[in-house]
Amino acid sequence: MARDPFRAAVARIRHHHRSRPTAPSSTLAATPHPCGRALGLIAVVVFGAWLGLLVVGSVRTPVGPMDTTMALRPSLSGGTKINVAPLGALELDSHIAPVRLDVQVDRLDPVRSGALVQHPERLSGLQQEITADVSTGTRELAVRSCVAVVSGATALGLAVYRRPRRALAAGGLALALLAASGVSAYATWNPESVLEPRFSGLLSSAPSVVGDARSIVTDFDVYQRELARLVTNVTRLYDATSTLPVYRPDPATLRVLHISDIHLNPAAWQIIGSLVEQYDIDVIIDSGDTMDHGAAVENGFLDPIRDLGAPYVWVRGNHDSRITQRYLERFTNVHVLDDGRAVDVGGLRVAGIGDPQFTPDRSLPAQGAAAERMAGMRLASALRSQEQAGTPVDIAVAHEPEAARETDGTVPLVLAGHVHHRQNELMALGTRLKVEGSTGGGGLRAVQNRKPEKVRASVLYLDRATRRLQAWDEITLGGLGLATAEVSRHLPEGNPPGATPSPIRFG
């Protein structure tokens, strides 16, 4: 009897399913969802492109008299950020795109700024020069950024997927995203954003110092003259340091460079470095007010201290905060003195105390001279304890002369600053008080003054055996805009007749 056709068909289907290979359940579970694959690819592309931009996506380019570094960074809001360390930054709402343009101002090039001084007529074309420099830099940055994002996304894609096709897809998608960002930035470009910048850090006071951008645009001729004056002043100050004479020291002499009240003037570091080299300085002593506001954003200004070539002794001034002090304590060549602490450095024993007041903090009432005298008494007590312990101090340091006067009779020499002019006094009980002027020429605000403040520092010569002051040279630079330097030799009272100060002027 013939078999039922229906049963025969069912049997064939069952046999077919039994004979087909079936995928293991684990393999089916491991197959990702299409949305998951897409999100994973996007994550690889974004992270790889970011790594590429971070590693190789920046260019160094001149912009006018400045050297800058330009870079693109991922951002939700776009815009442009210009960093001017250590002063702060300004931000512009220049475009809307998922990338931000970062511009880091590295330094003022002395050759190009000097050319502006020698040929002030070039200032009339400075705006066009800067525009051309920025255009050149952004074109180079665009090419470099394309290479960076494609390379970064492709490399990460190859590392994650281990398939060349998927890696190339990641690189292509990264390039497409960058192109879309560029189109978005171009379409939303706002040239008027330069008139409404947002300032941060110390630059937050910039509108009150230089006027707002609209006044610069409407009164550009006035701004141009001021720019020429500032560039001329700064360049001449650098030139003046090169005229200082080379000193041939006696090998038996200890040489101490006393500086004070730099007030955030970056030109001071070149002057100090020149003096350290020319006078073969053993120790630098800074009697405070190195900063202006004591904010953390200022800390980068202190980094050149690492490379001055001599141990650096520092006490806190009334413009230096505890933040400043903690930052300096990390430096291996810096000795921060406070609360009468003493150190042996460069063949000398030095003790000091920080200023008890921090005047930029307006939330605290000023304590006045009474607080300074109390700090001086604490320092004097520490000096007497050192004497009793058989480790007498050779030099004491305080920022405020009012505090320094309290050490009379406990130490041969005490150094101070604060008042921005020199004082030399042999006090009643035999201690010599030496107050230094401003090594920063009054600080950055000096560039605004019609009559610039002079730059002052002193080299102290001490006998290596007795560690007593033998003589000192007062170095005075003419200040911003005055290319003169004066060095005058002074001897303590009681030295042989005829040993008088001998000023030497260089112009």
C-alpha positions as CSV (number, residue, x, y, z in Angstrom):
1,M,0.0,0.0,0.0
2,A,1.3,3.4,-1.0
3,R,2.4,5.8,1.8
4,D,0.3,8.9,2.6
5,P,1.7,11.9,0.6
6,F,1.2,14.3,3.6
7,R,3.1,12.0,5.9
8,A,5.8,11.7,3.4
9,A,6.2,15.5,3.1
10,V,6.4,16.0,6.8
11,A,9.0,13.3,7.0
12,R,11.1,15.1,4.4
13,I,10.8,18.4,6.3
14,R,11.9,16.8,9.5
15,H,14.8,15.1,7.8
16,H,15.8,18.4,6.3
17,H,15.8,20.3,9.6
18,R,17.7,17.5,11.3
19,S,20.4,17.5,8.6
20,R,20.8,21.4,8.7
21,P,23.6,22.7,10.9
22,T,22.3,24.9,13.7
23,A,24.2,27.8,15.3
24,P,25.0,27.4,19.0
25,S,22.8,29.4,21.4
26,S,25.9,31.2,22.7
27,T,26.7,32.5,19.3
28,L,23.2,33.8,18.8
29,A,23.3,35.5,22.1
30,A,26.7,37.1,21.3
31,T,25.5,38.7,18.0
32,P,25.2,42.5,18.8
33,H,22.1,44.5,17.9
34,P,22.6,46.9,14.9
35,C,22.0,49.9,17.2
36,G,24.7,48.6,19.6
37,R,27.1,48.2,16.7
38,A,26.4,51.7,15.5
39,L,26.9,53.2,19.0
40,G,30.1,51.3,19.5
41,L,31.5,52.5,16.2
42,I,30.5,56.1,17.1
43,A,32.3,55.8,20.4
44,V,35.4,54.4,18.8
45,V,35.4,57.2,16.2
46,V,34.9,60.0,18.8
47,F,37.4,58.7,21.2
48,G,40.0,57.9,18.5
49,A,39.5,61.4,16.9
50,W,39.9,63.0,20.3
51,L,43.1,61.1,20.9
52,G,44.4,62.1,17.5
53,L,43.7,65.7,18.1
54,L,45.3,65.6,21.6
55,V,48.5,64.0,20.3
56,V,49.2,65.6,17.0
57,G,46.3,68.0,16.3
58,S,48.0,71.3,17.1
59,V,50.3,73.7,15.2
60,R,52.8,76.3,16.4
61,T,52.4,79.5,14.4
62,P,53.4,83.1,14.7
63,V,50.7,85.7,15.0
64,G,52.1,89.2,14.7
65,P,54.9,89.6,17.3
66,M,53.7,86.6,19.3
67,D,54.4,82.8,19.1
68,T,51.2,80.8,19.5
69,T,50.0,77.2,19.6
70,M,46.6,76.5,17.9
71,A,44.6,73.3,18.5
72,L,41.0,72.0,18.0
73,R,39.3,70.4,21.0
74,P,35.9,68.7,21.3
75,S,33.3,71.0,22.8
76,L,29.5,71.0,23.2
77,S,29.2,74.8,22.5
78,G,32.1,75.6,20.2
79,G,33.7,79.1,20.4
80,T,37.3,80.2,20.7
81,K,39.4,80.3,23.9
82,I,42.7,82.3,24.0
83,N,45.0,81.4,26.9
84,V,47.5,84.1,28.0
85,A,49.4,82.4,30.9
86,P,49.7,83.3,33.7
87,L,47.2,86.1,33.3
88,G,44.1,84.1,32.4
89,A,42.1,83.6,29.3
90,L,39.4,85.2,27.2
91,E,36.6,83.3,25.4
92,L,34.8,84.3,22.2
93,D,31.4,83.1,20.9
94,S,33.0,82.8,17.5
95,H,31.0,79.8,16.1
96,I,28.7,77.0,17.0
97,A,30.1,73.6,16.4
98,P,31.2,70.5,18.4
99,V,34.8,71.7,18.2
100,R,36.5,74.6,20.0
101,L,39.5,76.5,18.8
102,D,42.2,76.9,21.5
103,V,44.9,79.4,21.1
104,Q,47.8,79.4,23.6
105,V,50.0,82.6,23.6
106,D,53.5,81.1,24.3
107,R,55.7,84.2,24.2
108,L,56.5,87.6,22.7
109,D,59.2,87.2,20.1
110,P,61.9,89.8,20.8
111,V,63.0,89.9,17.1
112,R,59.6,90.6,15.7
113,S,58.6,93.0,18.5
114,G,62.0,94.8,18.1
115,A,61.2,95.2,14.4
116,L,58.0,97.0,15.3
117,V,60.0,99.3,17.6
118,Q,62.6,100.1,14.9
119,H,59.9,100.6,12.2
120,P,56.7,101.9,14.0
121,E,55.1,102.5,10.6
122,R,54.6,98.8,10.4
123,L,51.9,99.1,13.2
124,S,49.5,100.5,10.6
125,G,49.6,97.1,8.8
126,L,49.7,95.0,12.0
127,Q,46.0,94.3,11.8
128,Q,46.3,92.9,8.3
129,E,49.4,90.9,9.3
130,I,47.7,89.3,12.2
131,T,44.7,88.4,10.0
132,A,47.0,86.8,7.5
133,D,48.9,84.9,10.2
134,V,45.7,83.6,11.7
135,S,44.4,82.5,8.3
136,T,47.6,80.7,7.6
137,G,47.6,79.0,11.0
138,T,44.0,77.9,10.7
139,R,44.6,76.4,7.3
140,E,47.5,74.4,8.5
141,L,45.5,73.4,11.6
142,A,42.6,72.2,9.4
143,V,44.9,69.9,7.4
144,R,46.7,68.7,10.5
145,S,43.4,68.1,12.3
146,C,42.1,66.0,9.3
147,V,45.2,63.8,9.5
148,A,44.9,63.6,13.3
149,V,41.3,62.5,13.5
150,V,41.5,60.0,10.6
151,S,44.7,58.5,12.0
152,G,43.4,58.4,15.5
153,A,40.0,56.9,14.6
154,T,41.5,54.4,12.2
155,A,44.2,53.2,14.6
156,L,41.7,52.8,17.5
157,G,39.2,51.0,15.1
158,L,41.9,48.6,14.1
159,A,42.8,47.9,17.7
160,V,39.2,47.3,18.7
161,Y,37.7,45.5,15.7
162,R,40.9,43.9,14.2
163,R,39.3,44.3,10.7
164,P,40.8,46.7,8.2
165,R,37.4,47.5,6.7
166,R,35.9,48.4,10.0
167,A,39.0,50.5,10.8
168,L,38.8,52.4,7.5
169,A,35.1,52.9,8.1
170,A,35.9,54.5,11.5
171,G,38.5,56.8,9.8
172,G,36.0,57.8,7.1
173,L,33.3,58.6,9.6
174,A,35.7,60.7,11.7
175,L,36.6,62.7,8.6
176,A,33.0,63.2,7.8
177,L,32.2,64.4,11.4
178,L,35.1,66.8,11.2
179,A,34.0,68.1,7.8
180,A,30.4,68.6,9.2
181,S,31.9,70.5,12.2
182,G,33.8,72.7,9.8
183,V,30.7,73.5,7.8
184,S,28.8,74.3,11.0
185,A,31.6,76.6,12.2
186,Y,31.7,78.3,8.9
187,A,28.0,78.8,8.7
188,T,27.7,80.2,12.2
189,W,30.9,82.3,12.2
190,N,30.4,85.5,14.1
191,P,33.2,88.1,13.5
192,E,31.5,90.5,15.9
193,S,32.3,88.1,18.8
194,V,35.6,89.8,19.3
195,L,33.7,92.9,20.5
196,E,32.2,90.9,23.4
197,P,34.8,88.6,24.9
198,R,34.5,86.9,28.3
199,F,37.5,87.4,30.5
200,S,38.8,85.0,33.3
201,G,41.6,85.1,35.7
202,L,43.6,88.3,36.0
203,L,42.4,89.3,32.6
204,S,38.9,89.9,34.1
205,S,40.2,93.4,34.9
206,A,41.3,94.0,31.3
207,P,38.3,96.1,30.3
208,S,39.0,98.6,33.0
209,V,42.7,98.7,32.0
210,V,42.6,98.9,28.2
211,G,39.0,99.8,27.5
212,D,36.5,97.6,25.9
213,A,36.9,96.3,22.4
214,R,34.4,98.7,20.9
215,S,36.4,101.7,22.1
216,I,39.5,100.1,20.5
217,V,37.7,99.8,17.2
218,T,36.3,103.3,17.2
219,D,39.5,104.9,18.5
220,F,42.0,102.7,16.8
221,D,44.5,105.5,16.2
222,V,44.8,106.1,20.0
223,Y,45.1,102.3,20.6
224,Q,47.8,102.1,17.9
225,R,49.9,104.8,19.7
226,E,49.5,103.0,23.0
227,L,50.5,99.7,21.5
228,A,53.6,101.2,20.0
229,R,54.5,102.7,23.4
230,L,54.0,99.4,25.3
231,V,56.1,97.4,22.8
232,T,58.8,100.0,22.8
233,N,59.0,100.1,26.6
234,V,59.2,96.4,27.0
235,T,61.8,95.9,24.3
236,R,64.0,98.7,25.7
237,L,63.9,97.2,29.1
238,Y,65.2,93.9,27.7
239,D,67.9,95.8,25.9
240,A,69.0,97.6,29.1
241,T,69.9,94.3,30.8
242,S,72.5,93.5,28.2
243,T,74.5,96.6,29.1
244,L,75.3,95.5,32.7
245,P,79.0,94.9,33.3
246,V,80.5,91.5,34.1
247,Y,81.7,91.4,37.7
248,R,84.9,89.4,38.6
249,P,84.2,88.3,42.2
250,D,86.8,87.5,44.9
251,P,86.6,83.7,45.5
252,A,86.4,84.4,49.3
253,T,83.2,86.4,48.9
254,L,79.6,85.2,49.2
255,R,77.3,86.9,46.8
256,V,73.6,87.3,47.6
257,L,71.1,88.8,45.1
258,H,68.4,90.6,47.0
259,I,65.1,91.1,45.0
260,S,61.6,92.1,46.0
261,D,58.2,93.2,44.8
262,I,58.3,91.6,41.3
263,H,54.4,91.9,41.2
264,L,54.0,89.5,38.3
265,N,56.2,91.3,35.8
266,P,57.7,88.5,33.5
267,A,60.5,90.8,32.4
268,A,62.0,90.4,35.9
269,W,63.0,86.8,35.3
270,Q,65.4,87.7,32.5
271,I,66.9,90.5,34.6
272,I,67.4,88.2,37.6
273,G,68.9,85.4,35.4
274,S,71.3,87.9,33.8
275,L,72.4,89.1,37.3
276,V,72.9,85.5,38.6
277,E,75.1,84.7,35.6
278,Q,77.1,88.0,35.5
279,Y,77.7,88.2,39.3
280,D,78.1,84.5,39.9
281,I,75.4,84.6,42.6
282,D,75.4,82.1,45.4
283,V,71.9,82.7,46.8
284,I,68.8,84.7,45.7
285,I,66.7,86.2,48.5
286,D,63.2,87.3,47.5
287,S,61.5,89.4,50.2
288,G,58.0,88.9,48.8
289,D,55.2,90.3,46.7
290,T,56.2,88.2,43.8
291,M,52.6,87.9,42.8
292,D,49.8,90.5,42.4
293,H,46.6,88.8,43.5
294,G,47.9,85.4,44.8
295,A,45.4,83.5,42.7
296,A,46.1,80.0,41.5
297,V,46.0,81.2,37.9
298,E,49.2,83.2,38.6
299,N,51.2,80.1,39.8
300,G,52.6,79.4,36.3
301,F,54.4,82.7,36.5
302,L,56.7,81.2,39.1
303,D,58.0,78.4,37.0
304,P,61.1,80.2,35.6
305,I,62.5,80.2,39.2
306,R,63.5,76.5,38.6
307,D,66.0,77.6,35.9
308,L,67.6,80.7,37.5
309,G,70.8,78.7,38.4
310,A,70.9,79.5,42.1
311,P,69.1,78.6,45.4
312,Y,66.1,80.7,45.9
313,V,65.0,81.9,49.4
314,W,61.5,83.3,49.6
315,V,59.1,84.9,52.2
316,R,55.5,85.6,51.6
317,G,54.5,89.3,50.9
318,N,51.1,90.8,51.4
319,H,50.2,90.1,47.7
320,D,51.3,86.5,48.0
321,S,48.7,84.0,49.2
322,R,49.1,80.6,50.9
323,I,48.3,79.1,47.5
324,T,51.4,80.8,46.2
325,Q,53.4,79.5,49.1
326,R,52.3,75.9,48.7
327,Y,53.1,76.0,45.0
328,L,56.7,77.3,45.7
329,E,57.3,74.7,48.4
330,R,57.2,72.0,45.6
331,F,60.3,73.5,43.9
332,T,63.5,71.7,44.8
333,N,65.7,74.9,44.6
334,V,63.3,77.0,46.6
335,H,63.5,77.5,50.4
336,V,60.2,78.9,51.7
337,L,60.7,80.6,55.1
338,D,57.9,81.3,57.5
339,D,57.3,81.5,61.3
340,G,61.1,82.1,61.9
341,R,62.2,78.9,60.1
342,A,65.9,78.9,59.4
343,V,67.9,77.1,56.6
344,D,71.5,76.7,55.7
345,V,71.9,77.7,52.0
346,G,74.9,78.8,49.9
347,G,77.2,79.0,53.0
348,L,74.7,81.2,54.9
349,R,72.1,80.6,57.6
350,V,68.9,82.5,56.7
351,A,65.6,82.8,58.7
352,G,62.4,84.5,57.8
353,I,58.7,85.0,58.3
354,G,55.8,85.6,55.9
355,D,53.6,88.7,55.9
356,P,50.7,88.1,58.3
357,Q,48.3,90.1,56.0
358,F,47.0,89.2,52.6
359,T,45.6,92.5,51.3
360,P,44.0,91.4,48.0
361,D,41.4,89.5,50.2
362,R,38.9,92.3,50.9
363,S,36.7,90.0,53.0
364,L,39.2,90.3,55.9
365,P,39.8,93.6,57.7
366,A,43.3,95.0,57.4
367,Q,45.2,94.4,60.6
368,G,47.7,97.2,60.1
369,A,51.1,97.9,61.7
370,A,50.3,96.1,64.9
371,A,50.1,92.7,63.1
372,E,53.4,93.5,61.3
373,R,55.1,94.3,64.6
374,M,53.8,91.1,66.2
375,A,55.2,89.1,63.2
376,G,58.5,90.8,63.7
377,M,58.5,89.9,67.4
378,R,57.9,86.2,66.5
379,L,60.8,86.4,64.1
380,A,63.1,88.0,66.7
381,S,62.1,85.3,69.2
382,A,63.1,82.6,66.7
383,L,66.4,84.3,66.1
384,R,67.2,84.4,69.8
385,S,66.4,80.7,70.0
386,Q,68.8,80.0,67.2
387,E,71.5,81.9,68.9
388,Q,71.0,80.0,72.2
389,A,71.1,76.7,70.3
390,G,74.5,77.6,68.9
391,T,73.2,78.1,65.3
392,P,73.1,81.9,64.9
393,V,71.4,83.3,61.8
394,D,73.4,85.5,59.4
395,I,70.5,87.1,57.5
396,A,66.8,87.5,58.5
397,V,64.1,88.3,55.9
398,A,60.6,89.8,56.3
399,H,58.5,91.6,53.7
400,E,57.4,94.6,55.7
401,P,60.1,97.0,57.1
402,E,57.9,97.4,60.2
403,A,58.3,93.7,61.0
404,A,62.0,93.8,60.1
405,R,62.7,96.5,62.6
406,E,61.7,94.2,65.5
407,T,64.7,92.1,64.9
408,D,67.2,94.8,65.8
409,G,70.0,93.3,68.0
410,T,69.2,89.7,67.1
411,V,70.9,89.4,63.7
412,P,73.6,91.2,61.8
413,L,71.5,91.9,58.7
414,V,67.7,91.9,58.0
415,L,66.2,92.3,54.5
416,A,62.8,93.6,53.5
417,G,60.8,95.2,50.7
418,H,57.2,96.4,50.3
419,V,57.7,100.1,49.9
420,H,59.1,100.1,46.4
421,H,62.1,102.2,47.2
422,R,65.5,101.5,48.8
423,Q,66.3,102.1,52.5
424,N,69.6,101.4,54.3
425,E,69.7,101.9,58.0
426,L,72.0,100.8,60.8
427,M,69.5,100.5,63.7
428,A,70.1,101.3,67.3
429,L,71.2,97.8,68.5
430,G,73.5,97.2,65.6
431,T,71.4,95.3,63.0
432,R,71.5,96.7,59.5
433,L,68.1,97.0,57.8
434,K,68.2,96.9,54.0
435,V,65.0,97.5,52.1
436,E,64.9,96.8,48.4
437,G,62.9,98.5,45.7
438,S,60.7,96.8,43.1
439,T,62.6,94.3,41.0
440,G,59.5,94.2,38.8
441,G,59.4,98.0,38.3
442,G,56.1,98.1,40.1
443,G,54.7,95.1,38.2
444,L,52.6,94.8,35.1
445,R,50.7,97.9,35.9
446,A,53.9,99.9,35.4
447,V,53.4,99.7,31.6
448,Q,50.4,102.0,32.0
449,N,52.3,104.8,33.8
450,R,53.5,107.9,32.0
451,K,56.6,107.9,34.3
452,P,57.7,104.3,34.6
453,E,58.9,103.0,37.9
454,K,62.6,101.9,38.1
455,V,63.7,98.3,38.3
456,R,65.9,97.7,41.4
457,A,67.9,94.8,42.8
458,S,71.1,94.6,44.9
459,V,74.1,92.3,45.1
460,L,75.4,91.9,48.7
461,Y,79.0,90.8,49.3
462,L,79.6,88.9,52.5
463,D,82.9,87.6,53.9
464,R,82.8,83.8,53.6
465,A,84.5,83.3,57.0
466,T,82.6,85.8,59.2
467,R,79.5,86.0,57.0
468,R,79.3,89.8,57.6
469,L,78.4,92.3,55.0
470,Q,81.4,93.9,53.3
471,A,79.8,95.9,50.4
472,W,76.9,95.9,48.1
473,D,76.1,97.0,44.6
474,E,72.8,98.7,43.8
475,I,71.6,97.8,40.3
476,T,69.0,100.2,38.9
477,L,67.4,99.9,35.5
478,G,65.7,103.0,34.1
479,G,62.3,101.2,34.0
480,L,60.0,100.5,31.2
481,G,60.8,102.9,28.3
482,L,64.2,104.1,29.7
483,A,67.1,102.1,28.3
484,T,69.6,103.0,31.1
485,A,71.3,101.0,33.7
486,E,73.2,102.2,36.8
487,V,75.4,100.2,39.2
488,S,76.7,101.9,42.3
489,R,79.1,100.3,44.9
490,H,78.5,101.0,48.6
491,L,80.5,100.2,51.7
492,P,79.1,99.9,55.2
493,E,79.8,102.8,57.6
494,G,83.2,102.6,59.3
495,N,85.1,101.3,56.3
496,P,88.4,103.0,55.4
497,P,88.2,106.6,54.2
498,G,87.8,107.1,50.5
499,A,85.6,104.0,50.0
500,T,82.7,105.9,48.6
501,P,79.8,104.8,46.4
502,S,80.9,104.8,42.7
503,P,77.9,105.0,40.4
504,I,78.4,103.7,36.9
505,R,75.8,104.6,34.2
506,F,75.2,102.8,31.0
507,G,72.8,104.2,28.3
